[in-house]
Amino acid sequence: MLKSPEKFVSIIIPAYRRPMLLDRLLRSVIQYTKYKRYEVIVVDDGSPNNEIENAISTFTDGSHLKINLRCIKNSENIGIAATRNAGINAAHGEMICQMDSDTIVSPDWLSKLLVAHERWTDNHAEAAITAALLSHQVGYFMCRPETPVNEFGLIQVASVGTACTIYRRKLIDEIGFYDKNLYNLWSDLDFCKRLGQQTERIKSETDVTPKIVIDPMTICYHHGWIDPATGVMSEQTDANTRSLEELNDREHKRRHLISMSIMFERWNIKHPKMDELQVELQNLD
């Protein structure tokens, strides 16, 4: 059996409100992480009333749940892309694991992702590995696989959401940080597109071909997936403190429209609801 490599991993968790979900994630990390060489960095994106600090105090006060955990707080709400960047800047690990706060990991998840990274990575390939995300009853992919499953069951794709994704810290130096001007999941898609765009340059400079890979054997349970264009959630639960009304307010839609426009100009990706959303906001004005 292939053992996971002994690399230090920084698990970065952007958090905005929803302290109950963050508590649930941290408890699952403690319960299901056998791999020892990791740190957890929670980046509070300007949540009110110290609710994030209070949520993690159980894990840092010397109790039996204590883990290598730090909390950084943004002075104001700056969005998930900039918040991820803040976590990366504070990270000590050679491997970065991006984790959404509304997820739960499965047994031995981190070792599995590191093994998957090792299996796809060789002298001529470097992979960013993401867990298969289960949102309620269905698996979630931002696109269909573009290559068959390899001998280890890994699937290469063009893009993924980074709710549970691991990659080398040096990858950021090669392609740049997350675009803080893009809202919500749009920054994930842009990150993957930039990786794809710079594949040939990176290959020519390093003799390494970057890839985006899904490991279907490592499961991460996603609390509630939200459509990046409309803000519509597939299911509303009491544990999720963000209401559908809040997610569909005018400011939320305006940010999505700005991101859609950037993606259309930058990548010629036009969301089918872009024109409809633009008309709706014009009517509101």
C-alpha positions in Angstrom: 0.0 0.0 0.0 1.3 3.4 -0.9 2.0 5.6 2.1 1.2 9.3 2.1 4.3 11.5 1.7 5.5 13.3 4.8 4.7 16.9 3.7 3.5 19.7 5.9 -0.1 20.7 5.0 -1.8 24.0 5.6 -5.6 23.6 5.7 -7.1 27.0 5.0 -10.8 27.5 5.9 -12.4 30.9 5.0 -15.3 31.5 7.3 -18.1 34.1 7.3 -20.7 33.6 10.1 -22.3 30.1 10.3 -20.2 29.2 13.4 -22.2 25.9 13.9 -21.0 24.6 10.5 -17.4 25.6 11.2 -17.6 23.8 14.5 -18.9 20.7 12.7 -16.1 20.8 10.2 -13.3 21.2 12.8 -14.7 18.2 14.8 -14.7 16.1 11.6 -11.1 17.1 10.9 -10.1 16.0 14.4 -12.0 12.8 14.2 -11.0 11.7 10.7 -7.4 13.0 10.2 -4.8 10.4 10.9 -2.1 12.4 9.1 -0.2 14.4 11.7 1.8 17.0 9.9 -0.8 19.7 9.3 -2.0 23.1 10.6 -5.5 24.6 10.3 -5.9 28.3 9.5 -9.4 29.7 9.9 -9.7 33.1 8.1 -12.7 35.0 9.5 -14.0 37.3 6.8 -15.2 40.0 9.0 -18.0 38.1 10.8 -19.8 40.2 13.5 -19.9 39.7 17.3 -16.7 37.5 17.5 -18.8 34.5 16.6 -16.0 32.7 14.7 -13.5 33.3 17.5 -16.0 31.9 20.0 -16.7 28.9 17.8 -13.0 27.9 17.6 -12.2 28.6 21.3 -13.1 25.1 22.2 -10.3 23.8 20.0 -7.6 26.1 21.4 -8.2 26.4 25.1 -6.2 23.4 26.1 -9.0 20.8 26.0 -8.6 17.3 24.5 -9.8 18.7 21.2 -6.8 21.0 20.9 -5.2 21.0 17.4 -2.6 23.1 15.6 -5.1 25.9 14.9 -4.8 29.6 14.1 -7.4 32.2 13.4 -6.9 35.3 11.3 -9.7 38.0 11.1 -10.2 40.4 8.2 -11.1 43.9 9.4 -14.0 43.8 6.9 -15.8 41.4 4.7 -13.6 41.1 1.6 -14.9 37.9 -0.1 -13.8 34.4 -0.4 -11.0 34.9 -3.0 -9.2 37.6 -1.0 -9.8 35.6 2.2 -8.2 32.5 0.7 -5.2 34.6 -0.4 -4.8 35.8 3.2 -4.8 32.2 4.4 -2.1 31.3 1.8 0.0 34.2 2.9 -0.1 33.0 6.5 0.5 29.3 5.7 3.6 27.4 6.7 3.0 24.3 4.7 4.5 23.2 1.4 1.0 21.9 0.5 -2.1 24.0 0.6 -5.5 22.5 1.3 -8.5 24.8 0.5 -11.5 23.8 2.6 -15.0 25.4 2.6 -16.5 25.9 6.1 -19.7 24.1 5.3 -18.1 20.7 4.6 -17.4 17.5 6.5 -14.5 15.3 5.7 -14.5 11.5 5.6 -12.2 9.0 7.3 -8.5 9.4 6.5 -9.3 12.0 3.9 -6.0 14.0 4.1 -3.8 10.9 3.7 -5.9 9.8 0.7 -5.6 13.2 -1.0 -1.8 13.2 -0.5 -1.6 9.7 -1.9 -3.6 10.7 -4.9 -1.4 13.7 -5.4 1.7 11.4 -5.3 0.1 8.9 -7.7 -0.6 11.5 -10.4 2.6 13.5 -9.8 5.8 12.3 -11.3 8.8 13.9 -13.0 6.6 15.2 -15.8 3.2 16.0 -14.1 2.0 18.0 -11.2 -1.6 17.6 -10.0 -4.0 19.7 -8.0 -6.2 17.1 -6.4 -9.8 17.6 -5.2 -12.1 15.3 -3.3 -15.3 14.2 -4.8 -17.9 16.6 -3.3 -21.2 15.1 -2.3 -23.9 17.7 -2.0 -26.9 16.0 -0.5 -27.5 13.0 -2.8 -25.3 13.9 -5.9 -21.7 14.3 -6.8 -20.7 17.8 -7.9 -18.4 18.6 -10.8 -18.0 22.0 -12.5 -17.5 20.2 -15.8 -17.5 16.7 -17.3 -14.2 14.7 -17.1 -12.0 15.3 -20.2 -9.9 12.1 -19.8 -10.7 8.6 -18.7 -10.1 7.4 -15.2 -6.4 6.5 -14.8 -5.1 3.2 -13.2 -5.6 4.6 -9.7 -9.2 5.7 -10.3 -8.3 9.4 -10.7 -10.1 11.6 -13.2 -8.6 14.6 -15.0 -11.0 17.6 -15.5 -10.7 21.1 -16.7 -12.1 22.8 -13.6 -13.4 22.1 -10.1 -14.8 24.0 -7.1 -12.1 24.1 -4.4 -14.2 23.2 -1.5 -11.7 20.4 -0.6 -8.6 20.7 -2.8 -4.9 20.2 -2.2 -2.0 21.5 -4.2 1.6 22.6 -3.8 2.1 26.1 -2.4 4.5 26.8 -5.3 1.6 26.5 -7.7 0.5 30.0 -6.5 3.9 31.4 -7.4 3.5 29.9 -10.9 -0.1 31.0 -11.7 -0.9 33.7 -9.2 -3.4 34.1 -6.3 -7.2 33.9 -6.5 -8.7 36.9 -8.2 -10.3 39.1 -5.5 -12.5 40.8 -8.0 -14.4 37.6 -8.7 -17.3 36.6 -6.5 -17.9 33.3 -4.9 -17.2 30.2 -7.1 -16.2 32.4 -10.1 -12.7 32.7 -8.5 -12.4 28.9 -8.4 -13.3 28.6 -12.1 -10.9 31.5 -13.0 -8.1 29.8 -11.0 -8.6 26.6 -12.9 -8.7 28.4 -16.3 -5.5 30.2 -15.5 -3.8 26.9 -14.6 -5.0 25.5 -17.9 -3.9 28.6 -19.9 -0.4 28.5 -18.4 0.2 24.7 -18.8 2.5 25.0 -21.7 4.5 27.9 -20.2 4.9 26.0 -16.9 5.8 22.8 -18.8 8.5 24.6 -20.8 10.0 26.3 -17.8 9.9 23.3 -15.3 9.4 20.2 -17.4 6.2 19.6 -15.3 2.7 19.5 -16.7 0.1 20.8 -14.3 -3.2 19.0 -14.1 -6.6 19.3 -12.2 -7.6 15.9 -10.9 -10.6 14.5 -8.9 -10.1 11.6 -6.6 -13.5 9.9 -6.5 -12.4 7.7 -3.6 -11.9 10.6 -1.2 -15.3 12.0 -0.1 -16.1 15.5 1.2 -19.7 16.2 2.2 -20.8 19.6 1.2 -23.5 21.1 3.3 -25.4 23.1 0.7 -24.2 23.8 -2.8 -25.2 27.2 -4.2 -25.5 27.9 -7.9 -22.8 30.4 -8.7 -25.0 32.4 -11.0 -28.4 32.5 -9.4 -27.6 32.0 -5.7 -30.3 29.3 -5.5 -29.6 26.6 -2.9 -30.7 23.1 -3.6 -31.9 22.7 0.0 -32.4 25.0 2.9 -31.7 23.8 6.5 -31.8 25.3 9.9 -28.1 24.9 10.3 -27.4 27.2 7.4 -27.8 30.8 8.7 -27.8 32.4 5.2 -31.3 32.5 4.0 -32.3 32.2 0.4 -33.6 35.8 0.6 -30.2 37.0 1.6 -28.5 35.0 -1.2 -30.8 36.4 -3.8 -30.6 40.1 -2.8 -29.7 42.9 -5.1 -26.0 43.1 -4.0 -25.5 39.4 -4.4 -26.8 39.5 -7.9 -24.8 42.6 -8.8 -21.6 40.9 -7.7 -22.5 37.8 -9.8 -23.1 40.0 -12.8 -19.8 41.7 -12.4 -18.1 38.3 -12.2 -20.0 37.0 -15.2 -18.9 40.0 -17.2 -15.2 39.5 -16.2 -15.4 35.8 -17.1 -17.0 36.6 -20.5 -14.3 39.2 -21.3 -11.4 37.1 -20.0 -12.4 33.6 -21.1 -15.3 34.1 -23.5 -17.5 32.1 -21.0 -21.0 33.5 -21.0 -23.4 32.2 -18.5 -26.9 31.6 -19.9 -28.5 33.8 -17.3 -26.2 36.7 -17.8 -28.4 38.9 -20.0 -31.5 38.0 -17.9 -29.7 39.1 -14.8 -28.5 42.3 -16.3 -32.1 43.2 -17.4 -33.4 42.4 -13.9 -30.9 44.7 -12.2 -31.6 47.5 -14.7 -35.3 47.2 -13.8 -34.5 47.4 -10.1 -32.5 50.6 -10.7 
